[in-house]
């Protein structure tokens, strides 16, 4: 298990389509397409907050808030990640093919903010 940072190579997310968005209690899962050989898949599990920089608005969704605040994320289904990068503060930035951006900030230092996995590789922040 590794901690993601601005030095972490997240290029494995580049070119991947967002296939599904799953909501669980206090969690959001973003699942991306992955080759059949990757049995564990590729995704991001968010435990804290997501900021969606949509075309006409910035929508912030806290994982502890009602789901209707997160509906803008559904518009990203089937969109392609063109650039994924860890930021110096540990936040994650995903730029999509439709020009929209999702930022996953770092929350409380005592708790995990998000986890990224690609098969057996896991990065936690």
SVG drawing of the C-alpha trace seen along z (x, -y; Angstrom):
<svg xmlns="http://www.w3.org/2000/svg" viewBox="-32 -29 39 41">
<polyline fill="none" stroke="black" stroke-width="0.4" points="0.0,0.0 1.3,-3.4 0.3,-7.0 -0.6,-9.1 1.2,-12.4 2.1,-14.8 4.9,-12.4 2.7,-9.3 2.3,-8.1 -1.5,-8.0 -1.2,-7.7 -3.0,-4.3 -6.2,-6.4 -5.6,-8.4 -7.7,-7.2 -10.1,-5.3 -13.9,-5.8 -15.9,-6.3 -18.1,-3.2 -20.1,-3.4 -20.7,-5.5 -21.8,-3.7 -23.0,-5.3 -22.7,-3.6 -23.1,-5.0 -20.4,-7.7 -18.6,-6.6 -18.6,-7.2 -17.0,-4.7 -15.9,-5.7 -15.3,-2.6 -13.3,-2.9 -13.0,-0.5 -10.2,2.0 -8.8,4.8 -10.2,8.3 -6.9,9.3 -7.3,6.8 -9.7,8.9 -9.8,6.4 -10.6,3.5 -9.7,-0.2 -11.4,-2.7 -11.5,-5.4 -13.3,-5.2 -14.0,-8.6 -14.5,-8.9 -14.5,-12.6 -15.5,-15.1 -15.8,-15.6 -15.7,-18.9 -17.1,-18.8 -16.1,-21.7 -19.0,-21.4 -19.4,-23.7 -21.7,-26.1 -21.2,-25.5 -19.0,-24.2 -20.7,-21.5 -19.3,-20.3 -20.5,-17.1 -19.6,-15.8 -19.9,-12.0 -22.1,-12.6 -24.7,-14.7 -27.8,-13.5 -27.2,-12.0 -29.1,-14.7 -26.1,-17.0 -24.0,-14.6 -26.2,-14.2 -23.9,-16.3 -21.4,-13.5 -23.8,-11.2 -23.1,-13.4 -19.5,-12.1 -20.6,-8.5 -18.9,-7.3 -16.6,-10.3 -12.8,-9.6 -10.2,-10.7 -7.6,-12.7 -5.4,-13.6 -5.1,-12.3 -2.7,-13.9 -1.9,-14.1 -1.6,-17.6 1.1,-18.8 -1.4,-18.9 -2.4,-15.3 -5.7,-16.1 -6.5,-14.2 -7.5,-16.0 -9.2,-14.3 -9.7,-16.1 -12.4,-14.6 -12.9,-14.6 -15.9,-17.0 -13.7,-19.7 -15.0,-19.1 -12.8,-18.5 -13.3,-16.5 -11.1,-17.3 -11.0,-15.0 -9.5,-17.0 -7.7,-15.7 -9.8,-15.8 -9.0,-15.0 -5.4,-13.8 -6.5,-11.0 -8.9,-9.4 -8.5,-8.2 -9.9,-10.7 -9.7,-8.5 -8.3,-5.2 -7.3,-4.5 -6.8,-1.0 -5.6,0.6 -5.6,4.4 -3.3,5.1 -1.8,1.6 -3.5,-0.5 -2.9,-4.2 -4.4,-5.7 -4.6,-9.4"/>
</svg>
